[in-house]
Amino acid sequence: MRIPISWIRNFVDIDRSPEEVGEALTMLGLEVEGYEPWGDGDTILDISITPNRGDCLSVKGIARELSAYYALPLRETPLFKGEGAKHPPNIKVLNTKGCPRYIGWTFEIDINKKTPDIIAYRLDACGLRSVNIVVDITNYVLIEMGQPLHAFDLDKLSGERIIVRNAEMGESIVLIDGREVSLSNEDLVIADSEKPVAIAGIMGGIETEVSPETKRVLLESATFNYRSIRLTSKRQRIVSPSSHRFERMVGYSSPDIGARRALKLLLENDAIRDISKPLDTGKGHKKQQINVNLSDISALIGQEPEYDEIFKKMNYLGLETITSGDNAIITIPDYRPDLTRKADIVEEVVRLMGYENIESTMPEGPFKPPEHEELFNFGNRLREILNRMGLSETLTLSFTGERRLTSLGIKPSETKNLIKVKNPVSEDMAYLRDSLLPSLIEAVVYNHRRNIDSVSLYEIANVYYREKGEKIEEAKLGIVLYGRATPRNWLTTDEKYTIYHLKGMIEVLLNDLNISEYNFYESSHILMEGGSCLAIKLNDTTIGHIGKLKETITNTFKVGDAIYISEISVQPLIEKEKKTRMYVPPSQFPAVFRDLSILARNTIKAGDIINTIIKASNRLIKDITLYDVYEGREVPNGYRSLTFSMVFQSEEKTLTDNEINEIFNKIVRELKEKYDITLRG
Amino acid sequence: MADLKKEIEAIKQSCLSELTIAETERDIKDIRHRYLGRKSRLNSILRSIKDIPPDERPLIGSLANKVREELEKATSESINRVIKSSVSTSPDLTLPTRPYRIGRSHIITRTTNELVSLLERVGFEVALGCEIETPYYNFEALNMPDDHPARDIQDTLYLVDGTLLRTHTSPVQIRYMETHKPPIRMIAPGRVYREENIDASHLPMFYQLEGLMVDKGVRFSDLKGILEYVAKRLFSKDLKTRFRPSFFPFTEPSAEMDVECPHCRGRGCNVCGYTGWIEILGAGLVHPYVFESVGYDRYDVSGFAFGMGIERIAMARHKIDDIRVFYQSGVRFLTGL
């Protein structure tokens, strides 16, 4: 809310700079977000008002806060006292719950009277242009006193009467901004004897608005139920300065004050005559009282306030206080509906003490050692392992969309387990994602377009899907590798990422978690190239996949190099992780190194050969490294040569040459039998 | 012909002995010129090989070639030897070094972990809750009925079945209190969602960290103490902090906390929007309504709660001026902070 400080000074004599006043308001909870120099030495304060403080959506409300802060009196606002001679307008409220109080006055107007400069200046400062004297003064009172007013052209009100009722189905209204709105029977309207002439508390109709021809006016000053206003405002998507205030509750006494303030200003400018008696439908209001125990309040704050001083400030705010011993009864003015219970009084006390004056303490009493939810700890455990391998963490938005999935060859209509967002921000974020992989593939495209030649990222986040009617949130780990495996430099090679890099990382990850019961099986996946896809299994359960992104997809993104992806469920890893690794003492006996170079048909899996070697070695093999794989001119077509270095070592004795030869021969024999290999060189 | 053979052997020995005592690259090049150059004896033997009787030609030829190869190798080894021993030709240490790729956690993760490690020291433990929530946990239990204007501040993303994506981490307060008895010291980091269009300061998803403490006799001054401790450790001990009134439906009294802008020290700059302060969190004493929601006796216990936006804190600390960079997967951003 924008208010020129000169207007505030009209209510309270503060001789402080705008910045000091702004600081005071901020520390009262009315945050000043900006200062704008205005006119001749004036400053506009841009004040952010929290939803509980409808009373501060007015110059008077702001001034009241400052009067308490500085202990300065709040100046009386001149009002029209008394009433006119004419009979009051014909007003009937049919829904008194929706409209607890409606006050109407009528008068004759000289619509061509000029709006006084001071009012035009202040409206301009608040961002409102001058229309005519009636509209200007109703707007002025809205900002000054916080009371929304509406002026009807009395001659255009059919039957010269007002009925406050719910709209009937099929009724509609053209508003002053030209919009035509169809009404429902939940909308409260102001009607004349024929039809709605305003949506109550929100906006008036164009037909009955005050025009340059207007001779007689009916001035409406009312309160409406905040809930009813809010629901209609939301349903009809209309927000106005009036609805904004009514939603935040306008006090019972406000309509009377607001109307009398407007009448006073109109009279001062000699714009009206022949004022009527008011018609007031209000039934009276009982002020709320809150009983508090001062020791309780002090205990909750953590220190003892100077209650005498606090109560004095409360009185400036219009709160009446009666104390007896350790107890106090606080009477709440009707413009402070936010104060309903003890906790609200505690806030009022702390606010008036000044939050900055509360001495900080640390909580007393022992606490139990904190135990974090396991998923939190485990996520960090995964990050630590992945970071060590040079992968960096990315985080991406939890959404996906039709176009994004289609570009990956996935039809959302066929993945009926996706969870749809009812009011998505955009079509690309219309679903909750059921996989991290699309975002990781997009990460490659994003970086490739920025000339990054290497992407090695992972994300740990939830995916979302429907299973047997339940909505599931499941933590997943996704990894993507693309491009150069080492940074480009005169010392490094041009090594590119391969499926072996990714599979190797998964092995390191599982080994680091001390999970040994894993295996890889050839598999298939909607995003992965057939024949370049493995399922990761723990015992017999698939926990994820590794593979090469389908070339057709890679080609559409024009990123050049192959993209390797993996996605793994986190929960099974948590269950199988073994926290403690056991010490294995090194063998006391020497290790023997032997190389083995074989020629095998290239259809025979290296993994099978290695497993055969390990099995044939009677547990004496300690390490086996495949250090050369060759296929080409030197070997027959359809064959490849594989060269291993092996380490043999016993825990019990020094292995003799004979023993090693025996094992070596057994290995070769079995390989020959099983895979028809031949020895090389 | 034995003479020729002997001569070749002699050339070899003489050359090798000269090489062993040579000290400079120039000396060695001179030796090479004399023994292996165009006018050298060895070269003339090789050139006149056709004059040798055919039966001895292969023997002499192969011997001469072998010696020439040996001497070529020996001279280049000698050159390497003197280069290595000479100071003037030490390696160029200004050559760019071998680059290493260091993996990093996301700045949001690192900021969250920093906050968690500060708060676990004073007894707060992590709970995660769930991202898909019901209106009850997200709003009603937190004193935000449907007709409350405060709901407008948090435009909600709904799912088609009437559930929603949590708009804040506060529902974790409710879930945690429903399953735990006081004393409670809990923190809940995680993703939250709003119906916001994407621009430099808005995203439909971001991270928050919630805190909750409930016990007998928890005071407003404790809230201030805990939050000052966190803010000062997170930013800097000599930066001022400011606690001021605010409004949240689920706390009363409510507060917001500002930290003096670390970049301009309160003078005002573009990071703090020229206010000198950076707002880092909202907090307050737990509203009695919330205790009633979870069946706690509000006369027996009191508590405080706080919530902060992780991006906002990371942006203030690292001078990030566009919230979108957090979730674009730019490798330079992810590895550069």
Contacts between the chains, C-beta under 8 A, distances in Angstrom:
chain1	res1	chain2	res2	distance
A	26	B	244	5.9
A	27	B	244	5.3
A	27	B	245	7.5
A	28	B	245	6.4
A	29	B	244	6.5
A	29	B	245	2.9
A	29	B	246	5.9
A	29	B	247	7.1
A	31	B	244	7.3
A	31	B	246	7.7
A	31	B	256	7.9
A	33	B	275	7.9
A	50	B	246	6.3
A	50	B	247	3.4
A	51	B	148	7.5
A	51	B	149	4.2
A	51	B	150	4.9
A	51	B	152	7.6
A	51	B	153	7.2
A	51	B	247	6.4
A	52	B	150	7.9
A	52	B	247	4.7
A	53	B	247	7.2
A	226	B	147	7.0
A	226	B	149	7.9
A	227	B	147	4.1
A	230	B	147	5.4
A	230	B	149	6.7
A	231	B	147	6.9
A	247	B	149	5.1
A	248	B	149	6.0
A	299	B	217	6.9
A	299	B	219	7.1
A	300	B	219	6.3
A	300	B	220	6.3
A	300	B	285	6.8
A	300	B	302	6.0
A	301	B	219	6.5
A	301	B	220	4.9
A	301	B	221	6.7
A	302	B	219	3.3
A	302	B	220	5.5
A	302	B	221	2.9
A	302	B	222	6.6
A	303	B	221	6.3
A	341	B	288	6.7
A	342	B	288	7.6
A	343	B	252	4.0
A	343	B	253	7.4
A	343	B	285	7.1
A	343	B	287	6.3
A	343	B	288	5.4
A	344	B	252	6.1
A	346	B	220	7.8
A	346	B	252	7.1
A	346	B	253	5.8
A	346	B	285	7.3
A	347	B	245	7.1
A	347	B	252	5.4
A	347	B	253	3.3
A	347	B	254	7.0
A	350	B	220	6.2
A	350	B	245	7.6
A	350	B	253	5.0
A	351	B	245	4.9
A	351	B	253	7.1
A	355	B	224	7.8
A	355	B	243	4.4
A	355	B	244	5.5
A	355	B	245	6.1
A	355	B	255	6.1
A	356	B	242	6.8
A	356	B	243	6.3
A	356	B	244	7.8
A	358	B	220	6.2
A	358	B	221	5.4
A	358	B	224	5.7
A	358	B	243	7.4
A	359	B	221	6.0
A	360	B	221	5.8
A	360	B	224	4.4
A	360	B	225	3.9
A	360	B	228	5.4
A	361	B	219	6.5
A	361	B	221	4.3
A	361	B	222	5.4
A	361	B	224	7.7
A	361	B	225	4.8
A	362	B	122	7.4
A	362	B	222	6.7
A	362	B	225	4.7
A	362	B	226	7.0
A	362	B	229	7.4
A	363	B	122	7.7
A	363	B	213	6.4
A	363	B	215	7.1
A	363	B	218	6.3
A	363	B	219	7.9
A	363	B	222	4.3
A	363	B	225	7.4
A	363	B	226	6.9
A	364	B	217	7.0
A	364	B	222	7.9
A	365	B	183	7.0
A	365	B	215	6.2
A	365	B	216	7.8
A	365	B	217	7.6
A	367	B	122	7.7
A	367	B	123	3.4
A	367	B	183	6.5
A	367	B	185	5.6
A	368	B	123	7.3
A	368	B	183	7.8
A	369	B	123	7.8
A	370	B	120	4.8
A	370	B	123	5.7
A	370	B	124	5.9
A	370	B	125	3.4
A	370	B	126	7.6
A	370	B	185	6.9
A	371	B	125	5.4
A	372	B	116	7.5
A	372	B	120	7.3
A	372	B	125	5.4
A	372	B	126	3.8
A	373	B	125	7.9
A	373	B	126	5.3
A	373	B	127	5.5
A	373	B	128	5.1
A	375	B	128	6.0
A	376	B	116	7.7
A	376	B	126	4.5
A	376	B	128	6.3
A	376	B	189	7.6
A	380	B	109	8.0
A	380	B	113	6.7
A	383	B	105	4.8
A	383	B	109	6.7
A	386	B	103	6.1
A	387	B	102	7.5
A	387	B	103	3.5
A	387	B	104	6.1
A	387	B	105	6.2
A	388	B	103	6.6
A	389	B	103	6.3
A	390	B	100	7.9
A	390	B	101	4.0
A	390	B	102	6.6
A	390	B	103	4.8
A	391	B	103	4.5
A	392	B	103	4.9
A	392	B	104	4.9
A	392	B	105	7.8
A	392	B	106	7.8
A	392	B	331	7.2
A	392	B	334	4.7
A	392	B	335	5.2
A	393	B	103	7.7
A	393	B	104	6.8
A	393	B	105	4.7
A	393	B	106	4.3
A	393	B	109	6.0
A	393	B	334	7.0
A	394	B	106	6.4
A	394	B	329	4.5
A	394	B	334	5.7
A	395	B	106	4.9
A	395	B	108	5.8
A	395	B	109	7.5
A	395	B	326	6.7
A	395	B	327	5.9
A	396	B	327	5.4
A	396	B	329	6.2
A	397	B	203	7.3
A	397	B	204	7.0
A	397	B	205	5.0
A	397	B	327	5.4
A	398	B	131	7.4
A	398	B	191	6.4
A	398	B	193	7.6
A	398	B	205	5.8
A	399	B	204	7.3
A	399	B	205	7.5
A	419	B	132	7.6
A	419	B	159	6.0
A	420	B	159	6.9
A	420	B	160	5.1
A	421	B	157	5.6
A	421	B	158	7.3
A	421	B	159	6.3
A	421	B	160	7.8
A	421	B	165	7.6
A	422	B	157	7.7
A	422	B	158	4.2
A	422	B	159	6.0
A	422	B	160	5.0
A	423	B	157	6.3
A	423	B	158	5.8
A	423	B	195	6.0
A	424	B	157	7.4
A	425	B	157	7.5
A	425	B	195	6.2
A	425	B	196	6.8
A	425	B	197	6.0
A	425	B	198	7.2
A	425	B	204	4.5
A	426	B	197	7.8
A	429	B	204	6.4
A	432	B	132	7.9
A	432	B	159	7.9
A	432	B	165	7.9
A	439	B	329	7.4
A	440	B	329	7.8
A	442	B	329	7.2
A	443	B	329	3.4
A	446	B	328	6.2
A	446	B	329	5.6
A	446	B	330	6.7
A	447	B	329	6.9
A	447	B	330	6.7
A	447	B	331	5.1
A	450	B	330	7.0
A	450	B	332	7.8
A	452	B	331	5.0
A	452	B	332	7.4
A	454	B	101	7.9
A	454	B	331	7.7
A	455	B	331	6.1
A	456	B	101	7.2
A	456	B	103	7.6
A	457	B	329	6.5
A	457	B	331	7.4
A	457	B	334	7.0
A	461	B	191	7.7
A	462	B	131	6.3
A	462	B	191	7.7
A	464	B	131	7.7
A	464	B	132	6.9
A	471	B	132	5.4
A	471	B	159	7.6
A	471	B	161	7.9
A	471	B	163	7.1
A	473	B	130	5.7
A	473	B	131	5.9
A	473	B	132	6.2
A	486	B	99	7.9
A	486	B	101	7.4
A	487	B	99	3.9
A	487	B	100	7.7
A	487	B	101	6.0
A	489	B	96	6.3
A	489	B	98	6.4
A	489	B	99	5.3
A	490	B	95	7.1
A	490	B	96	6.9
A	491	B	98	4.9
A	492	B	98	7.0
A	492	B	99	7.4
